[in-house]
Amino acid sequence: MLALAILANVLATGGLRAQEEGAPPSGQPLKVGLYVSPPFVMREDNRFTGMAVELWERVASRLDLQFDYQEIPTIRDLVQATVDGDLDIALTNLTITEGRAQRIDFTHPWYDAGLRLMVDEDQGAGFWDVVAGLRESGHLRAYAWLAFVIVVATALLTLFDRWFDKDFPRRWRDGIAESFYAVMSVATSGRPPARKNLFGWIGRIGQALWLVCGIAVLAYLTSSVTSVMTTLSLTNQINSIADLPGKTAGVFTGSVAEEYARENGIAVRSYREIEGAVAALVNGRIDAVIADAPVLEYYALQHPDVPVTVVGRIFAPDKYGFGLQHTSELTRPLTVEIIGEHDSGALETLRTKYFGEREQ
């Protein structure tokens, strides 16, 4: 009986140690968590595919591993579920960082990436941006004075023509409309309508001076709006991460991009997936999207009808790996298989399948 008790204790201790070392219960499939992030993890026809999924299934097949997929809503939840032991493998374009490495293990890196920016294709100023720019530059106040002058000129011209021109409309509303049309023709086109010359050469000189005033007004209106739009176009243009201070960027919840933006003082709004971030960008709720370069590039390539573009060089370069619990017994065999995929060229072939040939 004593021998049986000792044997049972050894077996129980060994089983506990195996659990503590991150080994899944014998005979049970691995719990593989997925965060959908095209083209690394995609959901198609009730199944998962993508570069990360294909790579995982290749190495899992070589190691004869059984597994079940479980979709996780955010990257933060994916990492936390792995820390808590609710998942055995974290699968997506999961960036290897020091902070994450303190909480979970990583395999050998299988993809080199980094962050880039996505912006609206039309970064020009909108109507209300122009109005705000005109107000800040003082032009709106000048426009108000011009409007006042136009009203006064219309009234004076109406009185003048009613007094001196016997053919001028007698009804006030008709006369005011005629005078307003004459004033606005000069102000907006620089050309007066055909009018009777009531005072000979003096009248012609007066009409010429009035025409010069109209041309000056037209030139001022054109130049002021153009200068404001040019200034807004230059200040609103986003071409690199250096252009983001003072603007709001969209990021994925729990992503490295979110950490980077907050550490660098960039205002952010978090979204669970790229569709939500792009919708916010197109609708003007955010000024740019910060995310992994291959994810943004793939989205722009697959959605040519969406008015977005990826700009700037890659910044904050990083690497992707599979995430596992600390001390998982799967870390080493998975790493060995991934290195083998690197060495055989199979991983590069897989990358080319999703991203095409590398530029020389």
C-alpha positions in Angstrom: 0.0 0.0 0.0 2.8 2.4 0.8 4.4 1.7 -2.6 1.2 2.4 -4.3 0.7 5.7 -2.4 4.3 6.8 -3.4 3.6 6.0 -7.0 0.3 7.9 -7.0 2.0 10.9 -5.5 4.8 10.8 -8.1 2.3 10.6 -10.9 0.2 13.4 -9.5 3.3 15.6 -9.0 4.5 14.9 -12.5 1.1 15.8 -13.9 1.0 19.0 -11.9 4.5 19.9 -13.1 3.5 19.3 -16.7 0.5 21.7 -16.2 2.7 24.3 -14.6 5.1 24.1 -17.5 2.3 25.0 -19.9 1.6 21.6 -21.3 -2.0 21.0 -22.4 -3.9 18.1 -20.7 -3.0 14.8 -22.4 -5.4 13.9 -25.2 -7.0 17.4 -25.4 -6.7 19.6 -28.4 -4.8 22.9 -28.1 -6.8 26.0 -27.7 -5.6 28.4 -30.4 -6.8 32.0 -30.2 -7.2 34.0 -33.3 -7.5 37.8 -33.8 -8.8 38.6 -37.3 -6.3 40.8 -39.1 -6.1 40.4 -42.9 -4.0 39.0 -44.5 -2.5 37.2 -41.5 -5.8 35.9 -40.1 -9.0 36.0 -42.2 -12.4 34.6 -41.8 -13.8 33.1 -45.0 -16.9 30.8 -45.3 -16.9 29.8 -41.6 -13.2 28.9 -41.7 -10.0 30.7 -41.0 -7.2 31.4 -43.4 -4.4 33.8 -43.9 -0.6 33.8 -43.8 -0.3 33.2 -40.0 -3.0 30.5 -40.1 -1.3 28.7 -43.0 2.0 28.8 -41.2 0.5 27.5 -38.0 -1.2 24.7 -39.7 2.0 23.7 -41.5 4.0 23.5 -38.3 1.2 21.9 -36.3 0.8 19.2 -38.9 4.6 18.4 -38.7 4.3 18.2 -34.9 1.1 16.2 -35.1 -0.8 18.7 -32.9 -4.5 18.7 -32.6 -6.2 22.1 -32.0 -9.4 24.1 -32.0 -9.7 27.7 -33.0 -11.3 30.4 -30.9 -11.8 33.9 -32.2 -10.8 36.7 -29.8 -12.2 40.3 -30.3 -9.0 42.3 -29.6 -5.2 41.9 -29.5 -5.3 42.9 -25.8 -7.8 40.1 -25.0 -5.7 37.7 -27.0 -2.6 38.3 -25.0 -4.5 38.3 -21.7 -6.2 35.0 -22.5 -2.8 33.5 -23.2 -1.4 34.9 -19.9 -4.4 33.4 -18.0 -4.0 30.0 -19.5 -7.4 30.2 -21.4 -5.4 29.8 -24.7 -2.4 27.7 -25.5 -1.4 29.6 -28.7 -2.0 33.3 -29.6 -2.2 33.5 -33.4 -2.2 36.7 -35.4 0.3 39.3 -36.6 1.5 39.5 -32.9 4.3 41.9 -32.4 7.1 40.7 -30.1 7.7 43.4 -27.5 9.6 43.6 -24.2 6.3 44.2 -22.3 4.6 41.2 -23.9 7.7 39.0 -23.5 7.4 39.6 -19.7 3.9 38.1 -19.7 4.1 35.4 -22.4 6.6 33.4 -24.4 7.2 33.9 -28.1 8.4 31.6 -30.9 11.2 32.6 -33.3 10.0 35.6 -35.4 8.4 34.6 -38.7 7.7 38.1 -40.2 9.5 41.5 -40.2 7.2 44.5 -40.2 6.7 47.9 -38.6 4.1 50.7 -38.5 2.8 53.0 -41.2 0.1 55.5 -41.7 -3.2 55.3 -43.6 -4.8 58.6 -44.6 -7.8 59.8 -46.7 -6.8 60.2 -50.3 -8.3 63.7 -50.3 -6.5 65.6 -47.6 -7.6 68.9 -48.9 -9.6 71.3 -46.8 -13.3 70.9 -46.5 -15.9 73.8 -46.6 -16.0 74.3 -42.9 -12.2 74.2 -42.7 -12.0 77.0 -45.2 -14.6 79.0 -43.3 -12.6 78.6 -40.1 -9.4 79.6 -41.9 -11.0 82.7 -43.3 -12.3 83.6 -39.8 -8.9 83.1 -38.1 -7.1 85.1 -40.8 -9.6 88.1 -40.5 -11.0 87.7 -44.0 -14.6 87.0 -42.8 -14.7 90.4 -41.1 -13.5 92.0 -44.4 -16.2 90.1 -46.2 -18.8 91.5 -43.8 -17.7 95.0 -44.6 -17.9 94.2 -48.3 -21.4 92.9 -47.9 -22.3 96.2 -46.1 -20.8 98.2 -49.0 -22.7 96.2 -51.5 -26.0 96.9 -49.6 -25.2 100.6 -49.4 -24.1 100.7 -53.1 -27.3 99.0 -54.1 -29.4 101.5 -52.2 -27.5 104.5 -53.6 -27.6 103.2 -57.1 -31.3 102.6 -56.9 -31.9 106.2 -55.6 -29.6 107.6 -58.3 -31.2 105.8 -61.2 -34.8 106.6 -60.0 -33.9 110.3 -59.8 -32.0 110.6 -63.1 -33.2 107.8 -65.4 -36.8 108.1 -66.4 -36.7 104.5 -67.9 -35.6 102.9 -64.5 -38.3 100.7 -63.0 -40.7 102.6 -60.7 -41.5 99.7 -58.4 -39.1 99.7 -55.6 -38.5 95.9 -55.6 -37.8 95.9 -59.3 -35.5 98.8 -59.0 -33.6 97.3 -56.0 -33.3 94.0 -57.9 -31.9 95.8 -61.0 -29.4 97.8 -59.0 -28.3 94.7 -56.9 -27.7 92.9 -60.2 -25.6 95.7 -61.5 -23.5 95.9 -58.3 -23.0 92.1 -58.1 -22.0 91.9 -61.8 -19.1 94.3 -61.2 -18.2 92.7 -57.9 -18.2 89.1 -59.1 -17.1 89.3 -62.8 -15.5 92.7 -63.1 -17.8 93.5 -66.0 -20.8 95.9 -65.6 -24.1 95.2 -67.3 -25.1 97.4 -70.2 -26.2 100.7 -68.7 -27.3 104.1 -70.0 -24.7 106.8 -69.8 -26.5 109.7 -68.2 -23.6 112.2 -67.8 -21.4 111.9 -70.9 -17.7 111.8 -70.3 -18.1 112.3 -66.6 -20.4 109.3 -66.4 -17.9 107.2 -68.3 -15.1 108.0 -65.9 -17.4 107.2 -63.0 -18.3 103.8 -64.6 -14.6 103.1 -65.2 -13.7 103.8 -61.5 -16.6 101.6 -60.4 -15.3 98.9 -62.7 -11.8 99.2 -61.1 -13.3 98.8 -57.6 -15.2 95.7 -58.8 -12.1 94.1 -60.2 -10.2 94.9 -56.9 -13.0 93.2 -54.9 -13.0 90.2 -57.2 -9.2 89.9 -56.9 -9.3 90.2 -53.1 -12.0 87.5 -52.8 -10.1 85.1 -55.1 -6.7 85.6 -53.5 -7.9 85.4 -49.9 -9.8 82.1 -50.5 -6.9 80.7 -52.4 -4.3 81.6 -49.8 -6.4 80.1 -47.0 -7.0 76.9 -49.0 -3.3 76.6 -49.8 -2.3 77.1 -46.1 -4.9 74.5 -45.0 -3.7 72.1 -47.6 -0.1 72.4 -46.3 -0.9 72.2 -42.6 -3.5 69.4 -42.9 -1.3 67.2 -45.1 -0.1 64.1 -43.3 2.9 62.4 -44.9 4.7 61.0 -41.9 4.4 60.4 -38.2 5.9 63.9 -37.6 2.7 65.4 -39.0 0.4 63.8 -36.4 0.8 66.0 -33.3 -2.4 68.0 -32.8 -4.4 65.4 -34.8 -6.3 62.3 -33.9 -5.2 58.8 -35.0 -7.1 55.6 -35.1 -5.5 52.4 -33.7 -6.4 48.9 -32.9 -7.3 48.1 -29.3 -4.3 46.7 -27.4 -2.0 47.0 -30.4 1.6 48.1 -30.5 0.4 51.1 -32.5 -1.8 52.2 -29.6 1.1 51.9 -27.2 3.4 53.8 -29.6 0.8 56.7 -30.1 0.2 57.1 -26.4 3.9 57.1 -25.5 4.5 59.8 -28.1 1.6 62.0 -27.0 -0.6 61.4 -30.1 -4.4 61.5 -29.5 -6.0 58.2 -30.4 -9.3 56.5 -30.8 -9.3 52.7 -30.5 -11.1 50.3 -32.8 -11.5 46.6 -32.7 -10.8 46.0 -36.3 -9.6 47.8 -39.5 -13.1 48.3 -41.0 -14.1 50.5 -38.1 -10.9 52.5 -38.2 -11.2 53.0 -42.0 -14.8 54.1 -41.7 -13.9 56.7 -39.1 -11.1 57.9 -41.3 -13.3 58.3 -44.4 -16.0 60.0 -42.3 -13.5 62.5 -40.9 -13.7 61.4 -37.3 -10.0 60.7 -37.2 -7.1 62.1 -39.3 -5.1 58.9 -39.9 -4.8 55.3 -38.9 -1.6 53.9 -37.3 -1.2 50.2 -37.7 1.1 47.4 -39.0 2.3 48.3 -42.4 1.4 45.0 -44.1 -2.2 45.1 -42.7 -2.7 48.7 -44.1 -1.1 47.9 -47.4 -3.1 44.8 -47.9 -6.4 46.6 -47.1 -5.6 49.4 -49.5 -4.8 46.9 -52.2 -7.9 44.8 -51.7 -10.3 47.8 -51.4 -9.4 50.2 -54.4 -12.9 51.7 -54.1 -12.2 53.1 -50.6 -10.6 56.6 -50.9 -7.6 55.8 -48.6 -3.9 55.5 -49.2 -0.9 54.4 -47.2 1.8 57.1 -46.8 5.3 57.5 -45.3 8.0 55.1 -44.5 7.9 52.3 -42.0 8.6 53.4 -38.4 9.0 51.5 -35.2 10.1 48.3 -37.0 9.1 45.0 -35.3 8.7 41.3 -35.7 5.8 38.8 -35.4 5.8 35.5 -33.5 3.3 33.0 -32.1 2.5 33.7 -28.4 2.4 31.0 -25.8 2.2 30.7 -22.0 5.4 31.1 -20.1 7.5 27.9 -20.0 5.3 26.2 -22.5 6.8 23.0 -23.7 5.6 23.9 -27.2 7.8 27.0 -27.6 11.0 25.1 -28.6 9.5 22.6 -31.1 7.5 25.4 -32.8 10.6 27.6 -33.0 12.5 24.8 -34.6 9.8 24.3 -37.2 9.6 28.0 -37.9 13.4 28.2 -38.4 13.1 25.2 -40.8 10.4 27.1 -42.7 12.8 30.0 -43.0 15.7 27.9 -44.1 13.8 26.0 -46.7 12.3 29.1 -48.3 8.8 27.9 -47.6 8.1 30.9 -45.4 9.2 33.3 -48.2 7.0 31.4 -50.7 4.1 31.9 -48.3 4.8 35.6 -47.9 4.9 36.0 -51.7 1.5 34.3 -51.9 -0.1 37.1 -49.9 2.1 40.1 -50.7 3.7 39.4 -54.1 7.3 39.6 -55.1 9.6 41.9 -53.1 10.7 45.1 -54.8 14.4 44.9 -55.8 
